[in-house]
């Protein structure tokens, strides 16, 4: 049987179908039993569906947060590198060489 009930899945298909028929009969005859069976089924299915869904949402949120973290610091590193190159290529290299020449003349 490709479909098995969660609690009695190890039993034969005949036992599973008998349990389903009994639950159907009881829920047809009694309103309170129908509500209890419905609430139990909803809680079980909610638990089975909700837990993996929440786990996937947490993993996706973590991934987005880490991606933002990496993008932010990569952007900072590129800006620092660009400022360094700009400083060296403009007047910075010239000022460094002048200071080195002055220190060589003194010492």
Phi and psi restraints in degrees (range 20) as a CNS / XPLOR table:
assign (resid 1 and name C) (resid 2 and name N)
       (resid 2 and name CA) (resid 2 and name C) 1.0 -71.0 20.0 2
assign (resid 2 and name N) (resid 2 and name CA)
       (resid 2 and name C) (resid 3 and name N) 1.0 -25.9 20.0 2
assign (resid 2 and name C) (resid 3 and name N)
       (resid 3 and name CA) (resid 3 and name C) 1.0 -106.4 20.0 2
assign (resid 3 and name N) (resid 3 and name CA)
       (resid 3 and name C) (resid 4 and name N) 1.0 125.4 20.0 2
assign (resid 3 and name C) (resid 4 and name N)
       (resid 4 and name CA) (resid 4 and name C) 1.0 -124.1 20.0 2
assign (resid 4 and name N) (resid 4 and name CA)
       (resid 4 and name C) (resid 5 and name N) 1.0 147.8 20.0 2
assign (resid 4 and name C) (resid 5 and name N)
       (resid 5 and name CA) (resid 5 and name C) 1.0 -76.2 20.0 2
assign (resid 5 and name N) (resid 5 and name CA)
       (resid 5 and name C) (resid 6 and name N) 1.0 146.8 20.0 2
assign (resid 5 and name C) (resid 6 and name N)
       (resid 6 and name CA) (resid 6 and name C) 1.0 -61.5 20.0 2
assign (resid 6 and name N) (resid 6 and name CA)
       (resid 6 and name C) (resid 7 and name N) 1.0 -43.7 20.0 2
assign (resid 6 and name C) (resid 7 and name N)
       (resid 7 and name CA) (resid 7 and name C) 1.0 -87.0 20.0 2
assign (resid 7 and name N) (resid 7 and name CA)
       (resid 7 and name C) (resid 8 and name N) 1.0 -37.6 20.0 2
assign (resid 7 and name C) (resid 8 and name N)
       (resid 8 and name CA) (resid 8 and name C) 1.0 -109.6 20.0 2
assign (resid 8 and name N) (resid 8 and name CA)
       (resid 8 and name C) (resid 9 and name N) 1.0 31.7 20.0 2
assign (resid 8 and name C) (resid 9 and name N)
       (resid 9 and name CA) (resid 9 and name C) 1.0 -67.4 20.0 2
assign (resid 9 and name N) (resid 9 and name CA)
       (resid 9 and name C) (resid 10 and name N) 1.0 -20.5 20.0 2
assign (resid 9 and name C) (resid 10 and name N)
       (resid 10 and name CA) (resid 10 and name C) 1.0 -82.1 20.0 2
assign (resid 10 and name N) (resid 10 and name CA)
       (resid 10 and name C) (resid 11 and name N) 1.0 -12.0 20.0 2
assign (resid 10 and name C) (resid 11 and name N)
       (resid 11 and name CA) (resid 11 and name C) 1.0 -83.0 20.0 2
assign (resid 11 and name N) (resid 11 and name CA)
       (resid 11 and name C) (resid 12 and name N) 1.0 171.5 20.0 2
assign (resid 11 and name C) (resid 12 and name N)
       (resid 12 and name CA) (resid 12 and name C) 1.0 -71.3 20.0 2
assign (resid 12 and name N) (resid 12 and name CA)
       (resid 12 and name C) (resid 13 and name N) 1.0 166.9 20.0 2
assign (resid 12 and name C) (resid 13 and name N)
       (resid 13 and name CA) (resid 13 and name C) 1.0 -63.5 20.0 2
assign (resid 13 and name N) (resid 13 and name CA)
       (resid 13 and name C) (resid 14 and name N) 1.0 -33.6 20.0 2
assign (resid 13 and name C) (resid 14 and name N)
       (resid 14 and name CA) (resid 14 and name C) 1.0 -64.4 20.0 2
assign (resid 14 and name N) (resid 14 and name CA)
       (resid 14 and name C) (resid 15 and name N) 1.0 -43.2 20.0 2
assign (resid 14 and name C) (resid 15 and name N)
       (resid 15 and name CA) (resid 15 and name C) 1.0 -66.1 20.0 2
assign (resid 15 and name N) (resid 15 and name CA)
       (resid 15 and name C) (resid 16 and name N) 1.0 -41.1 20.0 2
assign (resid 15 and name C) (resid 16 and name N)
       (resid 16 and name CA) (resid 16 and name C) 1.0 -64.5 20.0 2
assign (resid 16 and name N) (resid 16 and name CA)
       (resid 16 and name C) (resid 17 and name N) 1.0 -44.7 20.0 2
assign (resid 16 and name C) (resid 17 and name N)
       (resid 17 and name CA) (resid 17 and name C) 1.0 -67.0 20.0 2
assign (resid 17 and name N) (resid 17 and name CA)
       (resid 17 and name C) (resid 18 and name N) 1.0 -34.9 20.0 2
assign (resid 17 and name C) (resid 18 and name N)
       (resid 18 and name CA) (resid 18 and name C) 1.0 -64.6 20.0 2
assign (resid 18 and name N) (resid 18 and name CA)
       (resid 18 and name C) (resid 19 and name N) 1.0 -41.7 20.0 2
assign (resid 18 and name C) (resid 19 and name N)
       (resid 19 and name CA) (resid 19 and name C) 1.0 -64.2 20.0 2
assign (resid 19 and name N) (resid 19 and name CA)
       (resid 19 and name C) (resid 20 and name N) 1.0 -41.8 20.0 2
assign (resid 19 and name C) (resid 20 and name N)
       (resid 20 and name CA) (resid 20 and name C) 1.0 -63.0 20.0 2
assign (resid 20 and name N) (resid 20 and name CA)
       (resid 20 and name C) (resid 21 and name N) 1.0 -42.2 20.0 2
assign (resid 20 and name C) (resid 21 and name N)
       (resid 21 and name CA) (resid 21 and name C) 1.0 -64.4 20.0 2
assign (resid 21 and name N) (resid 21 and name CA)
       (resid 21 and name C) (resid 22 and name N) 1.0 -40.6 20.0 2
assign (resid 21 and name C) (resid 22 and name N)
       (resid 22 and name CA) (resid 22 and name C) 1.0 -64.3 20.0 2
assign (resid 22 and name N) (resid 22 and name CA)
       (resid 22 and name C) (resid 23 and name N) 1.0 -44.6 20.0 2
assign (resid 22 and name C) (resid 23 and name N)
       (resid 23 and name CA) (resid 23 and name C) 1.0 -63.8 20.0 2
assign (resid 23 and name N) (resid 23 and name CA)
       (resid 23 and name C) (resid 24 and name N) 1.0 -37.7 20.0 2
assign (resid 23 and name C) (resid 24 and name N)
       (resid 24 and name CA) (resid 24 and name C) 1.0 -64.1 20.0 2
assign (resid 24 and name N) (resid 24 and name CA)
       (resid 24 and name C) (resid 25 and name N) 1.0 -44.3 20.0 2
assign (resid 24 and name C) (resid 25 and name N)
       (resid 25 and name CA) (resid 25 and name C) 1.0 -64.5 20.0 2
assign (resid 25 and name N) (resid 25 and name CA)
       (resid 25 and name C) (resid 26 and name N) 1.0 -45.5 20.0 2
assign (resid 25 and name C) (resid 26 and name N)
       (resid 26 and name CA) (resid 26 and name C) 1.0 -63.8 20.0 2
assign (resid 26 and name N) (resid 26 and name CA)
       (resid 26 and name C) (resid 27 and name N) 1.0 -42.8 20.0 2
assign (resid 26 and name C) (resid 27 and name N)
       (resid 27 and name CA) (resid 27 and name C) 1.0 -69.5 20.0 2
assign (resid 27 and name N) (resid 27 and name CA)
       (resid 27 and name C) (resid 28 and name N) 1.0 -26.7 20.0 2
assign (resid 27 and name C) (resid 28 and name N)
       (resid 28 and name CA) (resid 28 and name C) 1.0 -72.8 20.0 2
assign (resid 28 and name N) (resid 28 and name CA)
       (resid 28 and name C) (resid 29 and name N) 1.0 -35.4 20.0 2
assign (resid 28 and name C) (resid 29 and name N)
       (resid 29 and name CA) (resid 29 and name C) 1.0 -86.0 20.0 2
assign (resid 29 and name N) (resid 29 and name CA)
       (resid 29 and name C) (resid 30 and name N) 1.0 -30.8 20.0 2
assign (resid 29 and name C) (resid 30 and name N)
       (resid 30 and name CA) (resid 30 and name C) 1.0 -125.5 20.0 2
assign (resid 30 and name N) (resid 30 and name CA)
       (resid 30 and name C) (resid 31 and name N) 1.0 129.3 20.0 2
assign (resid 30 and name C) (resid 31 and name N)
       (resid 31 and name CA) (resid 31 and name C) 1.0 -68.4 20.0 2
assign (resid 31 and name N) (resid 31 and name CA)
       (resid 31 and name C) (resid 32 and name N) 1.0 -40.6 20.0 2
assign (resid 31 and name C) (resid 32 and name N)
       (resid 32 and name CA) (resid 32 and name C) 1.0 -67.6 20.0 2
assign (resid 32 and name N) (resid 32 and name CA)
       (resid 32 and name C) (resid 33 and name N) 1.0 -38.2 20.0 2
assign (resid 32 and name C) (resid 33 and name N)
       (resid 33 and name CA) (resid 33 and name C) 1.0 -65.5 20.0 2
assign (resid 33 and name N) (resid 33 and name CA)
       (resid 33 and name C) (resid 34 and name N) 1.0 -38.2 20.0 2
assign (resid 33 and name C) (resid 34 and name N)
       (resid 34 and name CA) (resid 34 and name C) 1.0 -62.1 20.0 2
assign (resid 34 and name N) (resid 34 and name CA)
       (resid 34 and name C) (resid 35 and name N) 1.0 -42.5 20.0 2
assign (resid 34 and name C) (resid 35 and name N)
       (resid 35 and name CA) (resid 35 and name C) 1.0 -66.8 20.0 2
assign (resid 35 and name N) (resid 35 and name CA)
       (resid 35 and name C) (resid 36 and name N) 1.0 -40.1 20.0 2
assign (resid 35 and name C) (resid 36 and name N)
       (resid 36 and name CA) (resid 36 and name C) 1.0 -66.8 20.0 2
assign (resid 36 and name N) (resid 36 and name CA)
       (resid 36 and name C) (resid 37 and name N) 1.0 -44.2 20.0 2
assign (resid 36 and name C) (resid 37 and name N)
       (resid 37 and name CA) (resid 37 and name C) 1.0 -65.2 20.0 2
assign (resid 37 and name N) (resid 37 and name CA)
       (resid 37 and name C) (resid 38 and name N) 1.0 -41.4 20.0 2
assign (resid 37 and name C) (resid 38 and name N)
       (resid 38 and name CA) (resid 38 and name C) 1.0 -64.3 20.0 2
assign (resid 38 and name N) (resid 38 and name CA)
       (resid 38 and name C) (resid 39 and name N) 1.0 -42.1 20.0 2
assign (resid 38 and name C) (resid 39 and name N)
       (resid 39 and name CA) (resid 39 and name C) 1.0 -66.5 20.0 2
assign (resid 39 and name N) (resid 39 and name CA)
       (resid 39 and name C) (resid 40 and name N) 1.0 -41.4 20.0 2
assign (resid 39 and name C) (resid 40 and name N)
       (resid 40 and name CA) (resid 40 and name C) 1.0 -64.2 20.0 2
assign (resid 40 and name N) (resid 40 and name CA)
       (resid 40 and name C) (resid 41 and name N) 1.0 -43.9 20.0 2
assign (resid 40 and name C) (resid 41 and name N)
       (resid 41 and name CA) (resid 41 and name C) 1.0 -64.4 20.0 2
assign (resid 41 and name N) (resid 41 and name CA)
       (resid 41 and name C) (resid 42 and name N) 1.0 -43.8 20.0 2
assign (resid 41 and name C) (resid 42 and name N)
       (resid 42 and name CA) (resid 42 and name C) 1.0 -63.8 20.0 2
assign (resid 42 and name N) (resid 42 and name CA)
       (resid 42 and name C) (resid 43 and name N) 1.0 -40.6 20.0 2
assign (resid 42 and name C) (resid 43 and name N)
       (resid 43 and name CA) (resid 43 and name C) 1.0 -65.1 20.0 2
assign (resid 43 and name N) (resid 43 and name CA)
       (resid 43 and name C) (resid 44 and name N) 1.0 -42.7 20.0 2
assign (resid 43 and name C) (resid 44 and name N)
       (resid 44 and name CA) (resid 44 and name C) 1.0 -65.1 20.0 2
assign (resid 44 and name N) (resid 44 and name CA)
       (resid 44 and name C) (resid 45 and name N) 1.0 -48.1 20.0 2
assign (resid 44 and name C) (resid 45 and name N)
       (resid 45 and name CA) (resid 45 and name C) 1.0 -66.4 20.0 2
assign (resid 45 and name N) (resid 45 and name CA)
       (resid 45 and name C) (resid 46 and name N) 1.0 -38.2 20.0 2
assign (resid 45 and name C) (resid 46 and name N)
       (resid 46 and name CA) (resid 46 and name C) 1.0 -61.1 20.0 2
assign (resid 46 and name N) (resid 46 and name CA)
       (resid 46 and name C) (resid 47 and name N) 1.0 -41.5 20.0 2
assign (resid 46 and name C) (resid 47 and name N)
       (resid 47 and name CA) (resid 47 and name C) 1.0 -65.1 20.0 2
assign (resid 47 and name N) (resid 47 and name CA)
       (resid 47 and name C) (resid 48 and name N) 1.0 -43.3 20.0 2
assign (resid 47 and name C) (resid 48 and name N)
       (resid 48 and name CA) (resid 48 and name C) 1.0 -70.0 20.0 2
assign (resid 48 and name N) (resid 48 and name CA)
       (resid 48 and name C) (resid 49 and name N) 1.0 -28.7 20.0 2
assign (resid 48 and name C) (resid 49 and name N)
       (resid 49 and name CA) (resid 49 and name C) 1.0 -93.8 20.0 2
assign (resid 49 and name N) (resid 49 and name CA)
       (resid 49 and name C) (resid 50 and name N) 1.0 -38.7 20.0 2
assign (resid 49 and name C) (resid 50 and name N)
       (resid 50 and name CA) (resid 50 and name C) 1.0 -69.8 20.0 2
assign (resid 50 and name N) (resid 50 and name CA)
       (resid 50 and name C) (resid 51 and name N) 1.0 -41.4 20.0 2
assign (resid 50 and name C) (resid 51 and name N)
       (resid 51 and name CA) (resid 51 and name C) 1.0 -62.0 20.0 2
assign (resid 51 and name N) (resid 51 and name CA)
       (resid 51 and name C) (resid 52 and name N) 1.0 -51.2 20.0 2
assign (resid 51 and name C) (resid 52 and name N)
       (resid 52 and name CA) (resid 52 and name C) 1.0 -65.0 20.0 2
assign (resid 52 and name N) (resid 52 and name CA)
       (resid 52 and name C) (resid 53 and name N) 1.0 -33.8 20.0 2
assign (resid 52 and name C) (resid 53 and name N)
       (resid 53 and name CA) (resid 53 and name C) 1.0 -65.3 20.0 2
assign (resid 53 and name N) (resid 53 and name CA)
       (resid 53 and name C) (resid 54 and name N) 1.0 -44.8 20.0 2
assign (resid 53 and name C) (resid 54 and name N)
       (resid 54 and name CA) (resid 54 and name C) 1.0 -64.4 20.0 2
assign (resid 54 and name N) (resid 54 and name CA)
       (resid 54 and name C) (resid 55 and name N) 1.0 -38.7 20.0 2
assign (resid 54 and name C) (resid 55 and name N)
       (resid 55 and name CA) (resid 55 and name C) 1.0 -62.5 20.0 2
assign (resid 55 and name N) (resid 55 and name CA)
       (resid 55 and name C) (resid 56 and name N) 1.0 -43.9 20.0 2
assign (resid 55 and name C) (resid 56 and name N)
       (resid 56 and name CA) (resid 56 and name C) 1.0 -64.1 20.0 2
assign (resid 56 and name N) (resid 56 and name CA)
       (resid 56 and name C) (resid 57 and name N) 1.0 -39.8 20.0 2
assign (resid 56 and name C) (resid 57 and name N)
       (resid 57 and name CA) (resid 57 and name C) 1.0 -63.3 20.0 2
assign (resid 57 and name N) (resid 57 and name CA)
       (resid 57 and name C) (resid 58 and name N) 1.0 -41.3 20.0 2
assign (resid 57 and name C) (resid 58 and name N)
       (resid 58 and name CA) (resid 58 and name C) 1.0 -63.4 20.0 2
assign (resid 58 and name N) (resid 58 and name CA)
       (resid 58 and name C) (resid 59 and name N) 1.0 -44.0 20.0 2
assign (resid 58 and name C) (resid 59 and name N)
       (resid 59 and name CA) (resid 59 and name C) 1.0 -62.5 20.0 2
assign (resid 59 and name N) (resid 59 and name CA)
       (resid 59 and name C) (resid 60 and name N) 1.0 -40.3 20.0 2
assign (resid 59 and name C) (resid 60 and name N)
       (resid 60 and name CA) (resid 60 and name C) 1.0 -66.3 20.0 2
assign (resid 60 and name N) (resid 60 and name CA)
       (resid 60 and name C) (resid 61 and name N) 1.0 -43.4 20.0 2
assign (resid 60 and name C) (resid 61 and name N)
       (resid 61 and name CA) (resid 61 and name C) 1.0 -63.7 20.0 2
assign (resid 61 and name N) (resid 61 and name CA)
       (resid 61 and name C) (resid 62 and name N) 1.0 -39.9 20.0 2
assign (resid 61 and name C) (resid 62 and name N)
       (resid 62 and name CA) (resid 62 and name C) 1.0 -62.5 20.0 2
assign (resid 62 and name N) (resid 62 and name CA)
       (resid 62 and name C) (resid 63 and name N) 1.0 -42.8 20.0 2
assign (resid 62 and name C) (resid 63 and name N)
       (resid 63 and name CA) (resid 63 and name C) 1.0 -61.7 20.0 2
assign (resid 63 and name N) (resid 63 and name CA)
       (resid 63 and name C) (resid 64 and name N) 1.0 -42.9 20.0 2
assign (resid 63 and name C) (resid 64 and name N)
       (resid 64 and name CA) (resid 64 and name C) 1.0 -64.8 20.0 2
assign (resid 64 and name N) (resid 64 and name CA)
       (resid 64 and name C) (resid 65 and name N) 1.0 -41.3 20.0 2
assign (resid 64 and name C) (resid 65 and name N)
       (resid 65 and name CA) (resid 65 and name C) 1.0 -64.1 20.0 2
assign (resid 65 and name N) (resid 65 and name CA)
       (resid 65 and name C) (resid 66 and name N) 1.0 -44.7 20.0 2
assign (resid 65 and name C) (resid 66 and name N)
       (resid 66 and name CA) (resid 66 and name C) 1.0 -66.1 20.0 2
assign (resid 66 and name N) (resid 66 and name CA)
       (resid 66 and name C) (resid 67 and name N) 1.0 -37.5 20.0 2
assign (resid 66 and name C) (resid 67 and name N)
       (resid 67 and name CA) (resid 67 and name C) 1.0 -63.1 20.0 2
assign (resid 67 and name N) (resid 67 and name CA)
       (resid 67 and name C) (resid 68 and name N) 1.0 -43.6 20.0 2
assign (resid 67 and name C) (resid 68 and name N)
       (resid 68 and name CA) (resid 68 and name C) 1.0 -62.5 20.0 2
assign (resid 68 and name N) (resid 68 and name CA)
       (resid 68 and name C) (resid 69 and name N) 1.0 -39.5 20.0 2
assign (resid 68 and name C) (resid 69 and name N)
       (resid 69 and name CA) (resid 69 and name C) 1.0 -59.7 20.0 2
assign (resid 69 and name N) (resid 69 and name CA)
       (resid 69 and name C) (resid 70 and name N) 1.0 -49.0 20.0 2
assign (resid 69 and name C) (resid 70 and name N)
       (resid 70 and name CA) (resid 70 and name C) 1.0 -66.4 20.0 2
assign (resid 70 and name N) (resid 70 and name CA)
       (resid 70 and name C) (resid 71 and name N) 1.0 -40.7 20.0 2
assign (resid 70 and name C) (resid 71 and name N)
       (resid 71 and name CA) (resid 71 and name C) 1.0 -63.1 20.0 2
assign (resid 71 and name N) (resid 71 and name CA)
       (resid 71 and name C) (resid 72 and name N) 1.0 -43.8 20.0 2
assign (resid 71 and name C) (resid 72 and name N)
       (resid 72 and name CA) (resid 72 and name C) 1.0 -60.1 20.0 2
assign (resid 72 and name N) (resid 72 and name CA)
       (resid 72 and name C) (resid 73 and name N) 1.0 -49.4 20.0 2
assign (resid 72 and name C) (resid 73 and name N)
       (resid 73 and name CA) (resid 73 and name C) 1.0 -76.2 20.0 2
assign (resid 73 and name N) (resid 73 and name CA)
       (resid 73 and name C) (resid 74 and name N) 1.0 -28.6 20.0 2
assign (resid 73 and name C) (resid 74 and name N)
       (resid 74 and name CA) (resid 74 and name C) 1.0 -65.2 20.0 2
assign (resid 74 and name N) (resid 74 and name CA)
       (resid 74 and name C) (resid 75 and name N) 1.0 -40.9 20.0 2
assign (resid 74 and name C) (resid 75 and name N)
       (resid 75 and name CA) (resid 75 and name C) 1.0 -62.9 20.0 2
assign (resid 75 and name N) (resid 75 and name CA)
       (resid 75 and name C) (resid 76 and name N) 1.0 -42.5 20.0 2
assign (resid 75 and name C) (resid 76 and name N)
       (resid 76 and name CA) (resid 76 and name C) 1.0 -60.6 20.0 2
assign (resid 76 and name N) (resid 76 and name CA)
       (resid 76 and name C) (resid 77 and name N) 1.0 -43.6 20.0 2
assign (resid 76 and name C) (resid 77 and name N)
       (resid 77 and name CA) (resid 77 and name C) 1.0 -64.5 20.0 2
assign (resid 77 and name N) (resid 77 and name CA)
       (resid 77 and name C) (resid 78 and name N) 1.0 -41.1 20.0 2
assign (resid 77 and name C) (resid 78 and name N)
       (resid 78 and name CA) (resid 78 and name C) 1.0 -64.9 20.0 2
assign (resid 78 and name N) (resid 78 and name CA)
       (resid 78 and name C) (resid 79 and name N) 1.0 -40.6 20.0 2
assign (resid 78 and name C) (resid 79 and name N)
       (resid 79 and name CA) (resid 79 and name C) 1.0 -65.0 20.0 2
assign (resid 79 and name N) (resid 79 and name CA)
       (resid 79 and name C) (resid 80 and name N) 1.0 -43.7 20.0 2
assign (resid 79 and name C) (resid 80 and name N)
       (resid 80 and name CA) (resid 80 and name C) 1.0 -61.6 20.0 2
assign (resid 80 and name N) (resid 80 and name CA)
       (resid 80 and name C) (resid 81 and name N) 1.0 -42.8 20.0 2
assign (resid 80 and name C) (resid 81 and name N)
       (resid 81 and name CA) (resid 81 and name C) 1.0 -64.6 20.0 2
assign (resid 81 and name N) (resid 81 and name CA)
       (resid 81 and name C) (resid 82 and name N) 1.0 -42.1 20.0 2
assign (resid 81 and name C) (resid 82 and name N)
       (resid 82 and name CA) (resid 82 and name C) 1.0 -65.1 20.0 2
assign (resid 82 and name N) (resid 82 and name CA)
       (resid 82 and name C) (resid 83 and name N) 1.0 -40.5 20.0 2
assign (resid 82 and name C) (resid 83 and name N)
       (resid 83 and name CA) (resid 83 and name C) 1.0 -65.1 20.0 2
assign (resid 83 and name N) (resid 83 and name CA)
       (resid 83 and name C) (resid 84 and name N) 1.0 -38.5 20.0 2
assign (resid 83 and name C) (resid 84 and name N)
       (resid 84 and name CA) (resid 84 and name C) 1.0 -64.7 20.0 2
assign (resid 84 and name N) (resid 84 and name CA)
       (resid 84 and name C) (resid 85 and name N) 1.0 -46.7 20.0 2
assign (resid 84 and name C) (resid 85 and name N)
       (resid 85 and name CA) (resid 85 and name C) 1.0 -62.6 20.0 2
assign (resid 85 and name N) (resid 85 and name CA)
       (resid 85 and name C) (resid 86 and name N) 1.0 -41.4 20.0 2
assign (resid 85 and name C) (resid 86 and name N)
       (resid 86 and name CA) (resid 86 and name C) 1.0 -63.6 20.0 2
assign (resid 86 and name N) (resid 86 and name CA)
       (resid 86 and name C) (resid 87 and name N) 1.0 -41.5 20.0 2
assign (resid 86 and name C) (resid 87 and name N)
       (resid 87 and name CA) (resid 87 and name C) 1.0 -64.0 20.0 2
assign (resid 87 and name N) (resid 87 and name CA)
       (resid 87 and name C) (resid 88 and name N) 1.0 -44.1 20.0 2
assign (resid 87 and name C) (resid 88 and name N)
       (resid 88 and name CA) (resid 88 and name C) 1.0 -70.2 20.0 2
assign (resid 88 and name N) (resid 88 and name CA)
       (resid 88 and name C) (resid 89 and name N) 1.0 -40.5 20.0 2
assign (resid 88 and name C) (resid 89 and name N)
       (resid 89 and name CA) (resid 89 and name C) 1.0 -74.8 20.0 2
assign (resid 89 and name N) (resid 89 and name CA)
       (resid 89 and name C) (resid 90 and name N) 1.0 -26.1 20.0 2
assign (resid 89 and name C) (resid 90 and name N)
       (resid 90 and name CA) (resid 90 and name C) 1.0 -87.8 20.0 2
assign (resid 90 and name N) (resid 90 and name CA)
       (resid 90 and name C) (resid 91 and name N) 1.0 -111.3 20.0 2
assign (resid 90 and name C) (resid 91 and name N)
       (resid 91 and name CA) (resid 91 and name C) 1.0 -93.4 20.0 2
assign (resid 91 and name N) (resid 91 and name CA)
       (resid 91 and name C) (resid 92 and name N) 1.0 -10.4 20.0 2
assign (resid 91 and name C) (resid 92 and name N)
       (resid 92 and name CA) (resid 92 and name C) 1.0 -65.5 20.0 2
assign (resid 92 and name N) (resid 92 and name CA)
       (resid 92 and name C) (resid 93 and name N) 1.0 -44.8 20.0 2
assign (resid 92 and name C) (resid 93 and name N)
       (resid 93 and name CA) (resid 93 and name C) 1.0 -64.9 20.0 2
assign (resid 93 and name N) (resid 93 and name CA)
       (resid 93 and name C) (resid 94 and name N) 1.0 -40.1 20.0 2
assign (resid 93 and name C) (resid 94 and name N)
       (resid 94 and name CA) (resid 94 and name C) 1.0 -64.4 20.0 2
assign (resid 94 and name N) (resid 94 and name CA)
       (resid 94 and name C) (resid 95 and name N) 1.0 -42.5 20.0 2
assign (resid 94 and name C) (resid 95 and name N)
       (resid 95 and name CA) (resid 95 and name C) 1.0 -66.1 20.0 2
assign (resid 95 and name N) (resid 95 and name CA)
       (resid 95 and name C) (resid 96 and name N) 1.0 -39.0 20.0 2
assign (resid 95 and name C) (resid 96 and name N)
       (resid 96 and name CA) (resid 96 and name C) 1.0 -64.5 20.0 2
assign (resid 96 and name N) (resid 96 and name CA)
       (resid 96 and name C) (resid 97 and name N) 1.0 -42.1 20.0 2
assign (resid 96 and name C) (resid 97 and name N)
       (resid 97 and name CA) (resid 97 and name C) 1.0 -66.7 20.0 2
assign (resid 97 and name N) (resid 97 and name CA)
       (resid 97 and name C) (resid 98 and name N) 1.0 -37.2 20.0 2
assign (resid 97 and name C) (resid 98 and name N)
       (resid 98 and name CA) (resid 98 and name C) 1.0 -64.8 20.0 2
assign (resid 98 and name N) (resid 98 and name CA)
       (resid 98 and name C) (resid 99 and name N) 1.0 -43.0 20.0 2
assign (resid 98 and name C) (resid 99 and name N)
       (resid 99 and name CA) (resid 99 and name C) 1.0 -63.8 20.0 2
assign (resid 99 and name N) (resid 99 and name CA)
       (resid 99 and name C) (resid 100 and name N) 1.0 -38.4 20.0 2
assign (resid 99 and name C) (resid 100 and name N)
       (resid 100 and name CA) (resid 100 and name C) 1.0 -66.5 20.0 2
assign (resid 100 and name N) (resid 100 and name CA)
       (resid 100 and name C) (resid 101 and name N) 1.0 -40.1 20.0 2
assign (resid 100 and name C) (resid 101 and name N)
       (resid 101 and name CA) (resid 101 and name C) 1.0 -65.6 20.0 2
assign (resid 101 and name N) (resid 101 and name CA)
       (resid 101 and name C) (resid 102 and name N) 1.0 -40.7 20.0 2
assign (resid 101 and name C) (resid 102 and name N)
       (resid 102 and name CA) (resid 102 and name C) 1.0 -63.1 20.0 2
assign (resid 102 and name N) (resid 102 and name CA)
       (resid 102 and name C) (resid 103 and name N) 1.0 -41.9 20.0 2
assign (resid 102 and name C) (resid 103 and name N)
       (resid 103 and name CA) (resid 103 and name C) 1.0 -69.2 20.0 2
assign (resid 103 and name N) (resid 103 and name CA)
       (resid 103 and name C) (resid 104 and name N) 1.0 -30.8 20.0 2
assign (resid 103 and name C) (resid 104 and name N)
       (resid 104 and name CA) (resid 104 and name C) 1.0 -71.2 20.0 2
assign (resid 104 and name N) (resid 104 and name CA)
       (resid 104 and name C) (resid 105 and name N) 1.0 -36.2 20.0 2
assign (resid 104 and name C) (resid 105 and name N)
       (resid 105 and name CA) (resid 105 and name C) 1.0 -70.0 20.0 2
assign (resid 105 and name N) (resid 105 and name CA)
       (resid 105 and name C) (resid 106 and name N) 1.0 -34.8 20.0 2
assign (resid 105 and name C) (resid 106 and name N)
       (resid 106 and name CA) (resid 106 and name C) 1.0 -71.5 20.0 2
assign (resid 106 and name N) (resid 106 and name CA)
       (resid 106 and name C) (resid 107 and name N) 1.0 -41.2 20.0 2
